[in-house]
C-alpha cells in the first residue's frame, strides 16, 4: 500500500513538472500585433491551397523544390504578452501549430505537433528546422500530434520559389530571392480570392525562374554564403526573423529616400495625405467611391518607389518583375484559372492604398501585361476591372529601375556594393538570414 501511495505521488509530481503552454488569460495585448497575426492567418489560409494547386503544373522547364500541404508557426521564445496575442489570434502556442492547410492535408488548422519522425524538442525552432529537412528530402514521413495521433505526411514538388508572408511583428517586411519571396502582410488584407492567391504564388515562382540566373550572378560575384538558415523559419514568426525584418525595413526606407527625387517625394506626401482623407471619408460615410485616374496614378507611383527602394538581391529580382508577370499569366491559363486575377488583385490593393508590395503593377508592368491580355482578346475585361480606366492612360516615367523588357538598361554596376555596408542585411532579408549560423537561433 505504501509503495502504491509513493508511485501515485511520483506520478502527480511528474504531471505537474510537464511543459506548460501559454493560454489566453484575457489580458490586454498589443491590438496592432493581434490584427497582424489575424491577417497573417487569413493570408496563409489563402496561400497554402494555392501552393498545392501549382503542383499540378508539373512544368518540365522549371527548377523544383518540395512543399508541405500545411504551414505551421510557433510563439516559442517570444515575450509573454506576444504569446498571449498569438493564442488569441490563431490558437498558436509554443508548440509547432498548424495555421493553414491545403485541401488534402492530413493535419488540420490548430493541430499541435509533438514529434517529427521521432524527433522532438522543447525548442520548437529546432523542430521547425527538422520539419524543413524532412520536407526537403521529398520522402513521406510521420508526424505525431499532441493528441497522440500519428499521421503520414507526403511532400509534393512545385516550381522553385517559396511564397511566404512577413512575420506579424514585422508586417512590412518584403524581400525577393531566387529561393523564395517574402511578401508584406498587407497583401492578405486584400481578401485574396482563390485565383488571386494562385497569382501571388505563381508570380513568386516566376521571379525565381525568370530572375534566378541574374540574381545568382550578382550574388556569387559579391559573396559566398556559409551556414544556410532555413527559409522555413523566416516565415514562422520567430523573433530572429522579426529582428532581421526590422533591419531590412530600415535599410529599404533609407534606400527609398535616396532613390526618389525631391519632386516625386513631395507628390507622394500629398498623395498619401489625400489617400488618408479618402479613407476617412469612406469610413464615415460607408461609401465606396470610384478612384479617379489621378488617384490610380498616385498609387502606382508609390508602388514604383517601393520597387525602386529594394536593395541587394531583391533589387536584381525587381528588374525581372515584368517577366514574372508574363510567366505567371500563362501558367494561370494552364491551370484553368482566371489570368486577369493579376489585374483584380492590383485593383483591390490600390483601392485600399496598399502599395508597399510587389503585386501592385507599375506602368511598365501594366503595359506589358495588358499587351498579353489584349493578345488573348481580354483587353476590354482589363479595362472593366480597372474601373473603366485604360492602361495606356496610366503611364509615367519610372525612376532608376530598368526592367528585363529593357535589357540594355540593366547593369550590375548600378547596384551599390553591399560588402561596403556595415548593415548585415544590405543584400536583403533572405540573403542576410541565409548567411546567419543556425546556432544563432538557439
C-alpha positions as CSV (number, residue, x, y, z in Angstrom):
1,X,0.0,0.0,0.0
2,X,2.8,2.4,0.9
3,X,4.5,1.6,-2.5
4,X,1.3,2.3,-4.3
5,X,0.9,5.7,-2.5
6,X,4.5,6.6,-3.3
7,X,4.0,5.8,-7.0
8,X,0.9,7.9,-7.1
9,X,2.7,10.9,-5.6
10,X,5.6,10.5,-8.1
11,X,3.1,10.3,-10.9
12,X,1.4,13.5,-9.8
13,X,4.7,15.3,-9.4
14,X,5.7,14.2,-12.9
15,X,2.4,15.5,-14.3
16,X,3.0,18.9,-12.6
17,X,6.5,19.0,-14.0
18,X,5.3,18.7,-17.6
19,X,5.6,21.6,-20.0
20,X,3.1,24.4,-19.6
21,X,1.9,26.2,-22.6
22,X,0.5,29.8,-22.9
23,X,-3.2,30.2,-22.7
24,X,-5.3,33.3,-23.3
25,X,-5.9,34.8,-19.8
26,X,-7.8,37.8,-21.1
27,X,-5.0,40.3,-20.5
28,X,-4.6,43.4,-22.6
29,X,-2.3,42.8,-25.6
30,X,-0.9,44.9,-28.5
31,X,-4.0,45.3,-30.7
32,X,-1.9,46.2,-33.7
33,X,0.1,43.0,-33.4
34,X,-3.1,41.0,-32.8
35,X,-4.5,42.4,-36.0
36,X,-1.4,41.5,-38.0
37,X,-1.5,38.0,-36.5
38,X,-5.0,37.5,-37.7
39,X,-4.2,38.9,-41.2
40,X,-1.2,36.5,-41.3
41,X,-3.6,33.6,-40.6
42,X,-6.0,34.8,-43.3
43,X,-3.2,35.1,-45.8
44,X,-1.7,31.7,-45.0
45,X,-5.1,30.1,-45.4
46,X,-5.4,31.6,-48.9
47,X,-1.8,30.9,-50.0
48,X,-1.3,27.3,-48.8
49,X,-4.1,25.8,-51.0
50,X,-2.7,27.9,-53.9
51,X,0.8,26.5,-53.4
52,X,-0.6,23.0,-53.5
53,X,-2.6,23.9,-56.6
54,X,0.6,24.7,-58.5
55,X,1.9,21.2,-58.1
56,X,-0.5,20.2,-61.0
57,X,1.7,22.2,-63.4
58,X,4.4,19.6,-63.5
59,X,6.4,22.1,-65.5
60,X,9.4,20.3,-67.1
61,X,11.2,23.6,-67.7
62,X,11.3,24.9,-64.1
63,X,13.6,24.1,-61.2
64,X,11.7,22.4,-58.4
65,X,11.5,22.3,-54.6
66,X,9.4,20.5,-52.1
67,X,6.5,21.8,-50.2
68,X,4.1,20.6,-47.5
69,X,0.2,20.6,-47.5
70,X,0.2,22.7,-44.4
71,X,2.1,25.6,-42.8
72,X,3.0,26.0,-39.1
73,X,4.3,28.6,-36.7
74,X,5.2,28.9,-33.1
75,X,5.4,31.5,-30.3
76,X,8.4,29.9,-28.8
77,X,10.8,32.3,-27.1
78,X,8.5,35.4,-27.6
79,X,7.6,37.9,-25.0
80,X,4.8,36.7,-22.7
81,X,2.2,39.3,-23.9
82,X,3.0,38.5,-27.5
83,X,2.5,34.8,-26.8
84,X,-1.0,35.5,-25.5
85,X,-1.7,37.5,-28.6
86,X,-0.8,34.5,-30.8
87,X,-3.1,32.2,-28.8
88,X,-5.9,34.7,-29.1
89,X,-5.4,35.4,-32.7
90,X,-4.6,32.0,-34.2
91,X,-4.6,29.5,-31.4
92,X,-0.8,29.3,-31.6
93,X,1.3,28.5,-28.6
94,X,4.9,27.4,-28.0
95,X,4.4,24.2,-29.9
96,X,4.5,23.9,-33.7
97,X,0.9,24.8,-34.5
98,X,-0.8,24.4,-37.9
99,X,-2.2,27.7,-39.2
100,X,-3.2,26.7,-42.8
101,X,-3.8,23.6,-44.8
102,X,-4.3,22.5,-48.4
103,X,-7.5,20.5,-49.1
104,X,-5.8,17.1,-48.9
105,X,-3.7,17.9,-45.8
106,X,-3.7,15.1,-43.1
107,X,-3.1,17.8,-40.5
108,X,-5.8,20.4,-39.7
109,X,-5.7,24.0,-38.5
110,X,-4.7,24.3,-34.8
111,X,-3.2,20.8,-34.6
112,X,-0.1,20.8,-32.4
113,X,2.9,18.8,-33.5
114,X,4.6,16.7,-30.8
115,X,7.3,14.9,-32.8
116,X,8.5,14.7,-36.4
117,X,9.6,11.2,-37.4
118,X,10.5,10.5,-33.8
119,X,12.3,13.9,-33.4
120,X,11.0,16.1,-30.5
121,X,12.5,19.1,-28.8
122,X,11.1,21.7,-26.4
123,X,12.8,24.3,-28.6
124,X,10.3,24.4,-31.5
125,X,12.7,26.5,-33.6
126,X,14.8,23.3,-33.9
127,X,11.6,21.4,-34.6
128,X,10.8,23.8,-37.4
129,X,14.3,23.2,-38.9
130,X,13.7,19.4,-38.6
131,X,10.4,19.7,-40.4
132,X,12.1,21.7,-43.2
133,X,14.7,19.0,-43.6
134,X,12.1,16.3,-43.8
135,X,10.2,18.4,-46.3
136,X,13.3,18.9,-48.5
137,X,14.0,15.1,-48.5
138,X,10.9,14.7,-50.6
139,X,10.1,11.5,-48.8
140,X,7.0,10.6,-46.8
141,X,7.4,10.8,-43.0
142,X,5.2,10.6,-39.9
143,X,4.1,13.3,-37.6
144,X,2.7,12.7,-34.1
145,X,0.3,15.2,-32.7
146,X,-0.2,16.3,-29.1
147,X,-3.3,14.2,-29.1
148,X,-1.1,11.1,-29.6
149,X,-2.4,10.6,-33.2
150,X,0.2,9.8,-35.8
151,X,-0.3,11.0,-39.4
152,X,1.6,10.3,-42.6
153,X,2.8,13.4,-44.5
154,X,3.8,13.4,-48.1
155,X,5.8,16.4,-49.5
156,X,4.9,17.5,-53.1
157,X,7.0,19.1,-55.8
158,X,6.4,22.6,-57.1
159,X,8.4,25.1,-59.2
160,X,11.1,26.8,-57.2
161,X,10.2,30.0,-55.2
162,X,8.8,29.7,-51.7
163,X,5.8,32.1,-51.2
164,X,6.0,33.4,-47.6
165,X,4.4,36.2,-45.6
166,X,6.3,38.5,-43.3
167,X,6.2,37.8,-39.6
168,X,3.3,39.7,-37.9
169,X,5.7,41.6,-35.6
170,X,7.4,43.0,-38.8
171,X,4.4,43.1,-41.2
172,X,6.0,45.5,-43.7
173,X,9.0,43.2,-44.4
174,X,9.5,42.2,-48.0
175,X,12.3,40.5,-50.0
176,X,12.7,38.7,-53.3
177,X,15.2,36.0,-53.9
178,X,15.6,33.0,-56.2
179,X,14.9,30.7,-53.3
180,X,11.6,32.4,-52.5
181,X,10.0,35.7,-51.7
182,X,8.6,37.3,-48.5
183,X,5.6,39.4,-49.1
184,X,4.3,42.1,-46.6
185,X,1.2,41.0,-44.7
186,X,-0.8,43.8,-46.4
187,X,-1.4,41.6,-49.4
188,X,-3.5,39.4,-47.2
189,X,-5.7,42.4,-46.3
190,X,-7.0,42.4,-49.9
191,X,-9.1,39.3,-49.1
192,X,-7.5,37.2,-51.8
193,X,-9.7,35.1,-54.0
194,X,-8.5,31.6,-54.9
195,X,-7.2,32.8,-58.3
196,X,-5.6,35.9,-56.8
197,X,-3.8,33.8,-54.2
198,X,-2.7,31.5,-57.1
199,X,-1.4,34.5,-59.0
200,X,0.7,35.6,-56.0
201,X,2.2,32.1,-55.7
202,X,2.9,31.7,-59.5
203,X,4.3,35.2,-59.7
204,X,6.7,34.4,-56.9
205,X,7.8,31.3,-58.7
206,X,8.1,33.3,-61.8
207,X,10.6,35.7,-60.1
208,X,12.7,32.7,-59.3
209,X,12.5,31.2,-62.7
210,X,13.0,34.3,-64.8
211,X,15.5,36.1,-62.5
212,X,17.4,33.2,-60.9
213,X,20.4,33.3,-63.1
214,X,20.7,37.1,-62.9
215,X,20.4,37.0,-59.1
216,X,22.9,34.2,-58.7
217,X,25.4,36.1,-61.0
218,X,25.1,39.1,-58.7
219,X,25.1,37.0,-55.5
220,X,28.1,34.8,-56.2
221,X,30.0,37.8,-57.5
222,X,29.5,39.5,-54.1
223,X,29.7,36.8,-51.5
224,X,29.6,33.1,-50.8
225,X,27.2,32.2,-48.0
226,X,28.1,29.7,-45.4
227,X,25.7,28.0,-42.9
228,X,22.3,28.1,-44.6
229,X,19.4,29.2,-42.4
230,X,16.2,27.6,-43.4
231,X,13.7,29.8,-45.2
232,X,11.1,27.8,-43.4
233,X,11.9,29.5,-40.1
234,X,11.8,33.0,-41.7
235,X,8.1,32.8,-42.0
236,X,7.5,31.1,-38.7
237,X,7.1,34.2,-36.7
238,X,10.2,33.6,-34.6
239,X,12.0,36.6,-33.1
240,X,15.2,36.2,-35.1
241,X,13.3,36.7,-38.4
242,X,11.4,39.6,-37.0
243,X,14.5,41.4,-35.8
244,X,16.1,40.8,-39.2
245,X,13.0,42.1,-40.9
246,X,13.1,45.3,-38.9
247,X,16.7,45.8,-40.0
248,X,15.8,45.2,-43.6
249,X,12.9,47.6,-43.5
250,X,15.1,50.3,-42.1
251,X,17.6,49.8,-45.0
252,X,14.8,49.9,-47.5
253,X,13.4,53.1,-46.2
254,X,16.8,54.7,-46.4
255,X,17.2,53.5,-50.0
256,X,13.8,54.9,-50.9
257,X,14.7,58.3,-49.6
258,X,17.8,58.4,-51.8
259,X,16.1,57.0,-54.9
260,X,13.0,59.2,-55.1
261,X,13.5,62.7,-56.5
262,X,12.5,65.6,-54.3
263,X,9.6,66.4,-56.6
264,X,8.3,62.9,-56.5
265,X,8.7,62.7,-52.8
266,X,6.6,65.8,-52.4
267,X,4.0,64.4,-54.7
268,X,3.9,61.2,-52.7
269,X,3.5,63.0,-49.4
270,X,0.5,64.9,-50.9
271,X,-1.0,61.8,-52.4
272,X,-0.6,59.9,-49.1
273,X,-2.5,62.8,-47.3
274,X,-5.2,62.6,-50.0
275,X,-5.5,58.8,-49.7
276,X,-5.8,59.1,-45.9
277,X,-8.5,61.7,-46.2
278,X,-10.3,59.5,-48.7
279,X,-10.2,56.5,-46.4
280,X,-11.5,58.7,-43.5
281,X,-14.4,59.9,-45.7
282,X,-15.3,56.3,-46.7
283,X,-15.2,55.2,-43.0
284,X,-17.5,58.0,-42.0
285,X,-20.0,57.6,-44.9
286,X,-19.6,53.9,-45.6
287,X,-19.5,54.8,-49.3
288,X,-17.3,53.1,-51.8
289,X,-16.2,55.7,-54.3
290,X,-14.6,55.2,-57.7
291,X,-11.0,56.1,-57.9
292,X,-10.0,58.9,-60.2
293,X,-7.3,58.4,-62.8
294,X,-5.0,60.8,-60.8
295,X,-5.5,58.7,-57.6
296,X,-4.7,55.5,-59.5
297,X,-1.5,57.0,-61.0
298,X,-0.6,58.2,-57.5
299,X,-1.0,54.7,-56.1
300,X,1.1,53.2,-58.9
301,X,3.8,55.9,-58.3
302,X,4.0,54.7,-54.7
303,X,4.3,51.1,-55.9
304,X,7.1,52.2,-58.3
305,X,9.0,53.9,-55.4
306,X,8.6,50.8,-53.3
307,X,10.1,48.6,-56.0
308,X,13.0,51.1,-56.6
309,X,13.7,51.1,-52.8
310,X,14.7,47.4,-52.9
311,X,18.3,46.6,-52.4
312,X,20.8,43.8,-53.0
313,X,19.5,40.6,-54.5
314,X,15.9,41.9,-54.3
315,X,16.9,44.9,-56.5
316,X,18.1,42.5,-59.1
317,X,14.9,40.5,-58.7
318,X,12.9,43.6,-59.3
319,X,14.4,44.0,-62.8
320,X,12.5,40.9,-63.9
321,X,9.2,41.6,-62.3
322,X,7.7,42.0,-65.8
323,X,8.9,38.6,-66.9
324,X,7.5,37.1,-63.7
325,X,4.1,38.7,-64.6
326,X,4.2,37.0,-68.1
327,X,5.4,33.7,-66.6
328,X,2.5,33.6,-64.1
329,X,-0.1,34.8,-66.6
330,X,0.5,31.9,-68.9
331,X,0.5,29.3,-66.1
332,X,-2.7,30.6,-64.6
333,X,-4.2,29.7,-68.0
334,X,-2.6,26.3,-67.9
335,X,-4.3,25.7,-64.5
336,X,-7.7,26.8,-65.9
337,X,-7.7,29.8,-63.6
338,X,-8.5,33.4,-64.5
339,X,-5.3,35.1,-65.5
340,X,-6.9,38.5,-65.0
341,X,-6.6,37.8,-61.3
342,X,-3.4,39.7,-61.6
343,X,-5.4,42.9,-62.5
344,X,-8.1,42.3,-60.0
345,X,-5.6,41.9,-57.2
346,X,-3.8,45.0,-58.3
347,X,-7.1,47.0,-58.3
348,X,-8.1,45.7,-54.8
349,X,-4.7,46.7,-53.4
350,X,-4.7,50.2,-54.8
351,X,-8.3,50.8,-53.7
352,X,-7.1,50.1,-50.1
353,X,-3.9,52.1,-50.6
354,X,-1.8,49.0,-50.0
355,X,1.0,49.8,-52.4
356,X,4.2,48.8,-50.5
357,X,4.3,45.4,-52.1
358,X,5.3,43.8,-55.4
359,X,1.8,42.7,-56.5
360,X,0.7,46.3,-57.4
361,X,1.6,46.9,-61.1
362,X,3.6,49.9,-62.1
363,X,3.1,51.4,-65.6
364,X,5.8,49.4,-67.3
365,X,4.4,46.1,-65.9
366,X,0.8,47.2,-66.5
367,X,1.6,48.0,-70.2
368,X,3.4,44.7,-70.8
369,X,0.8,42.5,-69.0
370,X,-2.1,44.3,-70.7
371,X,-0.5,43.6,-74.1
372,X,-0.6,39.9,-73.3
373,X,-4.3,40.2,-72.2
374,X,-5.1,42.0,-75.4
375,X,-3.5,39.3,-77.5
376,X,-5.8,36.9,-75.7
377,X,-8.8,39.1,-76.5
378,X,-9.2,40.2,-72.9
379,X,-8.4,43.9,-73.3
380,X,-12.0,45.1,-72.6
381,X,-12.1,42.9,-69.5
382,X,-9.0,44.5,-68.1
383,X,-10.5,48.0,-68.6
384,X,-13.6,46.8,-66.8
385,X,-11.5,45.6,-63.8
386,X,-9.6,48.9,-63.8
387,X,-13.0,50.7,-63.3
388,X,-13.0,51.9,-66.9
389,X,-9.5,53.4,-66.9
390,X,-7.4,52.3,-69.9
391,X,-3.9,51.0,-69.1
392,X,-2.4,53.4,-71.7
393,X,-3.7,56.3,-69.7
394,X,-1.7,55.2,-66.6
395,X,1.8,55.8,-68.0
396,X,4.5,57.9,-66.3
397,X,8.3,57.7,-66.2
398,X,9.8,55.4,-63.6
399,X,13.0,56.4,-61.9
400,X,16.1,54.3,-61.8
401,X,14.5,50.9,-62.3
402,X,15.3,49.1,-65.6
403,X,13.2,46.0,-66.3
404,X,14.0,42.9,-68.2
405,X,12.0,44.2,-71.1
406,X,14.8,46.8,-71.5
407,X,17.9,44.5,-71.3
408,X,20.3,47.2,-72.4
409,X,19.4,49.3,-69.4
410,X,20.4,46.7,-66.8
411,X,23.9,46.7,-65.3
412,X,25.3,45.1,-62.1
413,X,27.4,48.2,-61.7
414,X,24.3,50.1,-60.9
415,X,23.9,48.2,-57.6
416,X,25.8,49.7,-54.7
417,X,28.4,47.2,-53.3
418,X,26.9,45.6,-50.3
419,X,30.3,44.4,-49.0
420,X,31.0,48.1,-48.2
421,X,27.9,48.4,-45.9
422,X,28.1,47.5,-42.2
423,X,24.4,46.6,-42.4
424,X,24.2,42.8,-42.2
425,X,21.1,42.8,-44.3
426,X,22.4,45.0,-47.1
427,X,21.8,42.3,-49.6
428,X,18.2,41.9,-48.3
429,X,16.4,40.0,-45.6
430,X,16.5,36.5,-47.1
431,X,20.2,36.8,-48.1
432,X,21.0,38.0,-44.6
433,X,19.2,35.2,-43.0
434,X,20.8,32.6,-45.3
435,X,24.2,33.9,-44.0
436,X,23.3,33.5,-40.3
437,X,24.6,30.5,-38.5
438,X,21.9,28.1,-37.3
439,X,23.3,28.3,-33.8
440,X,22.1,31.9,-33.5
441,X,18.5,30.6,-33.3
442,X,19.1,28.6,-30.1
